[in-house]
Amino acid sequence: MNIPTSLRRAKVPVALTAAVMLTAAACGGADAGSSGGQGGDTLAGTVKADGSSTVAPLSTVAAQLFQAKNAGVKVTVGTSGTGGGFEKFCNGETDISNASRPIKDKEKAACEAKGIKYEAFTVANDGLSVVVSKDNDFVDCLTIPQLKKIWEPGSKVNNWNQVDPSFPDEKLVLFGAGTDSGTFDYFTEAVNGKSKASRTDYSPSEDDNVTVQGVAGSKGGMGYFGLSYFEENKSKLKALKIDGGKGCVEPSVKTVQDGTYAPLGRPLFIYPKASSLEKKEVEAFVEFYVENSAEIAKKAQFVPLNATQEAELKKDLETLKAAHK
C-alpha cells in the first residue's frame, strides 16, 4: 500500500483522523486478524491516540498499515501537541500519547494522581531542522550561541547583521512551533537551556506548513521543525548546518542516528496506557507498531532507530508480551 505524501506529513487533526479512516476502508480487510491479531481472532474496537504533531504522521502510517490487516479496528490520531496530548492522556481520554520528548515530572504526577499507569517505547528518531529561504545566499551554518542570541527570551535581534556582522542588512523574520508543541519544548531547551524559554515576537503555529510558507516567502526568514518535514519541502527551503561545539554538521539520517547532529537530534516516543493494553485491539496495535517500527519510519520519512535503540525496543517489546500472556 502506498502512503500518499500528503498523509505522511499532514498536520491538521481532522485531516489526520479522516485520512486514517479512509485508508482503512480503501485497503480493505482481507487479512483482518493477521499480523497484529491475537491468536487469529478477528479484532474489533477503537484505539485513540493523540499528542505530538511531529509523531502524528508516524502513528498515522502505523495505523494505516495495521488497519489494512485489521479492518475491524479504528485507530484515530489527533494532534494536540505533546503537552496537550499528555494532558488528555493523564485525564484518561486516550489510549496512547504520542510524544516528541520524554514525559515530564509534572505530567508523571498528573497521571499518578488519576491512577494512570503507562509504558514507553522509542519508535523512531527525528532531527530539528533550522531552515531559511532558498533565496538566502549568505548563511549555511549557525552556532548554538548564535541561535540562542536570536531566540532567547527578550531578544531584540531583528536583522541578520546583528547575528554576525558579516551577514547583510537583511530583516530577520521568525517562524516556529506553537507553545504547546513538543518541538517547541525541545528546541527551546536545546538552544536556550530551558524548555519553553523563548522570545515571543515570532509567528508560532502547530501547523508546519505555515512555517514553510512563511520562511519560503521571505529572504530573511528563519524557522524550525522536524528534519523529515524539511525533506518534504527541500525544493522550497534550505536547512542550515548546526555547530554544537564540534564544527558545522548537516542534518541527515546518519548524523541524527550517530548523535553528531547535536543538540538538535531527538528520539520520538509513544506512551500506551497500561489499562488500555488490556484491550486486545490496543495491545495488538502497539505490538504491531513496535515490531514494524523500521518499516513505519521509512514509509513516514522519519529516521529509523539505531542498533542500540532497536535492541532496547526489542527488549521492551518482549517485556510487554510477557506481561500480557
C-alpha positions as CSV (number, residue, x, y, z in Angstrom):
1,M,0.0,0.0,0.0
2,N,1.4,3.4,-1.0
3,I,1.1,6.1,1.6
4,P,0.4,9.5,-0.1
5,T,2.9,12.2,0.7
6,S,0.1,14.5,1.9
7,L,-0.8,12.0,4.6
8,R,2.7,11.2,5.6
9,R,3.3,14.8,6.8
10,A,-0.3,16.1,7.4
11,K,-0.6,18.4,10.4
12,V,-4.3,19.1,10.8
13,P,-6.0,16.9,13.4
14,V,-9.2,16.3,11.4
15,A,-7.4,15.6,8.3
16,L,-5.2,13.0,10.0
17,T,-8.1,11.2,11.6
18,A,-10.1,11.2,8.4
19,A,-7.1,10.0,6.4
20,V,-6.7,7.0,8.8
21,M,-10.4,6.1,8.3
22,L,-10.3,6.5,4.5
23,T,-7.2,4.4,4.1
24,A,-8.5,1.6,6.2
25,A,-11.6,1.5,4.0
26,A,-9.6,1.7,0.8
27,C,-7.2,-1.0,1.8
28,G,-9.9,-3.4,2.9
29,G,-9.6,-6.2,5.4
30,A,-8.9,-9.4,3.5
31,D,-6.2,-10.2,6.1
32,A,-8.1,-9.0,9.1
33,G,-6.9,-10.6,12.3
34,S,-3.4,-11.4,10.9
35,S,-0.2,-9.6,11.6
36,G,-1.5,-7.9,14.8
37,G,-4.4,-10.1,15.7
38,Q,-4.4,-12.2,18.9
39,G,-4.2,-15.9,18.1
40,G,-6.0,-15.5,14.8
41,D,-9.1,-13.8,16.3
42,T,-10.7,-11.0,14.4
43,L,-10.0,-7.8,16.2
44,A,-12.6,-5.0,16.7
45,G,-12.7,-1.8,18.6
46,T,-11.2,1.7,18.7
47,V,-7.7,2.8,19.5
48,K,-7.4,6.5,20.4
49,A,-4.0,8.3,20.1
50,D,-3.2,12.0,20.5
51,G,-0.3,14.2,21.1
52,S,2.8,15.4,19.2
53,S,2.2,16.8,15.7
54,T,5.6,15.5,14.8
55,V,4.8,11.9,15.8
56,A,1.3,12.0,14.4
57,P,2.3,11.2,10.8
58,L,4.4,8.3,12.0
59,S,1.4,6.9,14.0
60,T,-0.9,7.6,11.1
61,V,1.2,5.3,8.9
62,A,1.3,2.7,11.6
63,A,-2.5,2.9,11.8
64,Q,-2.9,2.6,8.1
65,L,-0.7,-0.5,7.8
66,F,-2.3,-2.1,10.9
67,Q,-5.9,-1.4,9.7
68,A,-5.2,-2.8,6.3
69,K,-4.9,-6.2,8.1
70,N,-7.4,-5.5,10.9
71,A,-10.4,-3.7,9.3
72,G,-12.5,-4.1,12.4
73,V,-10.2,-1.7,14.4
74,K,-10.4,2.1,14.0
75,V,-7.3,4.0,15.0
76,T,-7.7,7.7,15.4
77,V,-4.7,10.1,15.6
78,G,-5.1,13.6,16.9
79,T,-2.5,16.4,17.2
80,S,-2.9,18.3,20.4
81,G,0.9,18.8,20.8
82,T,3.0,16.7,23.2
83,G,1.9,18.7,26.2
84,G,-1.8,18.8,25.2
85,G,-1.6,15.0,24.5
86,F,-0.2,14.2,27.9
87,E,-3.0,16.3,29.5
88,K,-5.6,14.3,27.7
89,F,-3.8,11.0,28.4
90,C,-3.5,11.7,32.1
91,N,-7.2,12.6,32.2
92,G,-7.9,9.1,30.8
93,E,-9.2,10.4,27.5
94,T,-6.8,8.5,25.2
95,D,-5.1,5.1,24.9
96,I,-1.8,6.3,23.5
97,S,0.1,9.5,23.9
98,N,2.4,10.5,21.0
99,A,5.4,12.5,22.2
100,S,8.4,14.2,20.7
101,R,10.1,14.3,24.2
102,P,10.1,12.2,27.3
103,I,7.2,12.7,29.7
104,K,7.9,15.5,32.3
105,D,7.8,15.1,36.1
106,K,4.7,17.2,36.4
107,E,3.0,15.1,33.7
108,K,4.0,11.9,35.6
109,A,2.5,13.4,38.7
110,A,-0.7,14.3,36.9
111,C,-1.0,10.7,35.6
112,E,-0.2,9.3,39.0
113,A,-2.9,11.4,40.6
114,K,-5.5,9.9,38.2
115,G,-4.2,6.4,38.6
116,I,-2.9,6.3,35.0
117,K,0.0,3.9,34.5
118,Y,1.8,3.5,31.2
119,E,4.6,2.0,29.1
120,A,7.0,4.0,27.0
121,F,8.5,3.0,23.6
122,T,11.1,4.8,21.5
123,V,9.8,4.2,17.9
124,A,11.9,6.5,15.7
125,N,14.3,9.4,15.5
126,D,13.9,12.9,14.2
127,G,16.1,15.9,13.9
128,L,15.1,19.5,14.2
129,S,16.0,21.4,11.1
130,V,16.7,25.2,11.2
131,V,15.6,26.4,7.8
132,V,15.9,29.5,5.7
133,S,14.7,30.6,2.3
134,K,16.2,29.2,-0.9
135,D,17.0,32.8,-1.7
136,N,19.2,33.1,1.4
137,D,22.7,33.0,-0.1
138,F,24.7,34.4,2.9
139,V,24.3,31.7,5.7
140,D,25.0,28.0,5.6
141,C,25.8,27.3,9.3
142,L,24.9,28.7,12.7
143,T,26.3,28.0,16.1
144,I,24.2,27.3,19.1
145,P,25.2,30.6,20.7
146,Q,24.1,32.4,17.6
147,L,20.7,30.6,17.7
148,K,20.4,31.5,21.3
149,K,21.2,35.1,20.6
150,I,18.3,35.1,18.1
151,W,15.8,33.0,20.1
152,E,16.4,33.7,23.8
153,P,13.7,35.4,25.9
154,G,13.8,39.2,25.4
155,S,16.0,39.0,22.3
156,K,15.8,42.2,20.1
157,V,17.7,40.7,17.2
158,N,15.7,41.6,14.1
159,N,18.3,41.8,11.4
160,W,20.8,39.2,10.2
161,N,23.7,41.6,10.6
162,Q,23.0,41.6,14.3
163,V,23.7,37.8,14.3
164,D,27.0,38.2,12.5
165,P,28.5,41.5,11.2
166,S,29.5,39.6,8.0
167,F,25.8,39.0,7.2
168,P,24.0,41.6,5.2
169,D,21.5,44.2,6.3
170,E,18.5,41.9,5.9
171,K,15.4,41.8,8.1
172,L,15.1,38.7,10.2
173,V,11.6,37.2,10.1
174,L,11.0,34.3,12.5
175,F,8.6,31.4,12.4
176,G,8.4,28.4,14.7
177,A,6.4,25.8,16.7
178,G,3.4,26.7,18.8
179,T,4.0,26.8,22.6
180,D,2.1,23.5,23.2
181,S,4.3,21.6,20.9
182,G,7.0,19.1,21.8
183,T,9.0,20.6,19.0
184,F,8.9,24.0,20.8
185,D,9.9,22.4,24.1
186,Y,12.8,20.5,22.6
187,F,14.1,23.5,20.5
188,T,14.0,25.9,23.4
189,E,15.7,23.6,25.8
190,A,18.4,22.6,23.3
191,V,19.1,26.2,22.3
192,N,18.2,28.3,25.3
193,G,18.9,25.9,28.1
194,K,15.3,25.8,29.4
195,S,12.1,24.3,28.0
196,K,9.6,27.0,26.8
197,A,12.2,29.8,27.3
198,S,11.8,31.8,24.1
199,R,11.3,35.2,22.6
200,T,7.6,35.7,21.9
201,D,7.7,38.1,18.9
202,Y,7.7,35.4,16.2
203,S,4.9,33.6,14.2
204,P,4.0,30.4,16.1
205,S,2.0,27.6,14.6
206,E,1.2,23.9,15.3
207,D,1.0,23.6,11.5
208,D,4.4,23.3,10.0
209,N,3.0,24.2,6.6
210,V,2.6,27.8,8.0
211,T,6.3,27.9,8.8
212,V,7.2,26.5,5.3
213,Q,5.2,29.2,3.6
214,G,6.4,32.0,5.8
215,V,10.1,31.1,5.5
216,A,9.9,30.4,1.8
217,G,8.3,33.7,1.2
218,S,10.9,35.8,2.9
219,K,14.6,36.1,2.0
220,G,15.4,36.9,5.6
221,G,13.0,34.2,7.1
222,M,14.0,31.6,9.5
223,G,12.1,28.7,11.1
224,Y,12.5,25.3,12.7
225,F,10.7,21.9,12.5
226,G,11.3,18.2,12.1
227,L,14.0,17.0,9.7
228,S,11.5,14.7,7.9
229,Y,9.3,17.7,7.2
230,F,12.2,19.6,5.6
231,E,12.7,16.5,3.4
232,E,9.2,17.1,2.1
233,N,9.9,20.8,1.4
234,K,13.6,20.9,0.3
235,S,12.6,22.4,-3.0
236,K,11.4,25.5,-1.2
237,L,13.8,25.7,1.8
238,K,17.5,25.4,2.8
239,A,18.4,23.5,6.0
240,L,21.3,25.1,7.9
241,K,24.2,23.2,9.3
242,I,24.5,23.5,13.1
243,D,27.7,23.8,15.1
244,G,27.0,22.4,18.5
245,G,30.6,22.9,19.5
246,K,32.4,20.5,17.3
247,G,32.0,22.1,13.9
248,C,29.2,22.5,11.4
249,V,27.1,19.4,11.0
250,E,24.4,18.9,8.3
251,P,21.1,17.4,9.5
252,S,20.7,13.9,8.0
253,V,19.7,10.4,8.8
254,K,23.3,9.4,9.5
255,T,24.1,12.4,11.7
256,V,20.9,12.0,13.7
257,Q,21.4,8.3,14.3
258,D,25.1,8.6,15.2
259,G,24.5,11.6,17.5
260,T,26.8,14.1,15.8
261,Y,23.9,16.4,14.9
262,A,23.8,17.7,18.4
263,P,21.9,19.1,20.2
264,L,19.0,19.0,17.6
265,G,18.7,15.3,17.1
266,R,16.0,13.6,19.1
267,P,14.1,10.3,19.7
268,L,10.3,10.0,19.3
269,F,8.0,8.1,21.6
270,I,4.6,6.5,22.1
271,Y,3.1,6.1,25.6
272,P,0.4,3.4,25.7
273,K,-1.8,3.4,28.8
274,A,-1.4,0.2,30.9
275,S,-5.2,-0.3,31.3
276,S,-5.7,0.2,27.5
277,L,-3.2,-2.5,26.8
278,E,-5.6,-4.9,28.5
279,K,-7.8,-4.4,25.4
280,K,-6.7,-6.8,22.6
281,E,-7.0,-4.2,19.9
282,V,-4.8,-1.7,21.7
283,E,-2.2,-4.4,22.6
284,A,-2.2,-5.7,19.1
285,F,-1.7,-2.2,17.6
286,V,1.2,-1.3,20.0
287,E,2.9,-4.6,19.3
288,F,2.5,-4.1,15.5
289,Y,3.8,-0.5,15.8
290,V,6.9,-1.7,17.7
291,E,7.6,-4.8,15.7
292,N,7.4,-2.8,12.4
293,S,9.0,0.4,13.6
294,A,11.7,0.4,10.9
295,E,9.2,0.0,8.1
296,I,6.9,2.6,9.5
297,A,9.7,5.1,10.0
298,K,10.8,4.6,6.4
299,K,7.3,5.0,5.0
300,A,6.7,8.1,7.1
301,Q,10.1,9.5,6.2
302,F,11.5,9.6,9.7
303,V,14.9,8.4,10.9
304,P,14.9,4.8,11.9
305,L,16.3,3.6,15.2
306,N,20.0,2.9,15.5
307,A,21.2,-0.6,16.5
308,T,21.3,0.2,20.3
309,Q,17.8,1.7,20.2
310,E,16.5,-1.3,18.2
311,A,17.9,-3.7,20.8
312,E,16.3,-1.8,23.7
313,L,13.0,-1.6,21.9
314,K,13.0,-5.4,21.2
315,K,13.7,-5.9,24.9
316,D,10.8,-3.6,25.9
317,L,8.5,-5.5,23.5
318,E,9.4,-8.9,24.9
319,T,8.7,-7.5,28.4
320,L,5.3,-6.2,27.1
321,K,4.4,-9.6,25.6
322,A,5.4,-11.5,28.7
323,A,3.2,-9.2,30.8
324,H,0.1,-9.8,28.7
325,K,0.4,-13.6,28.1
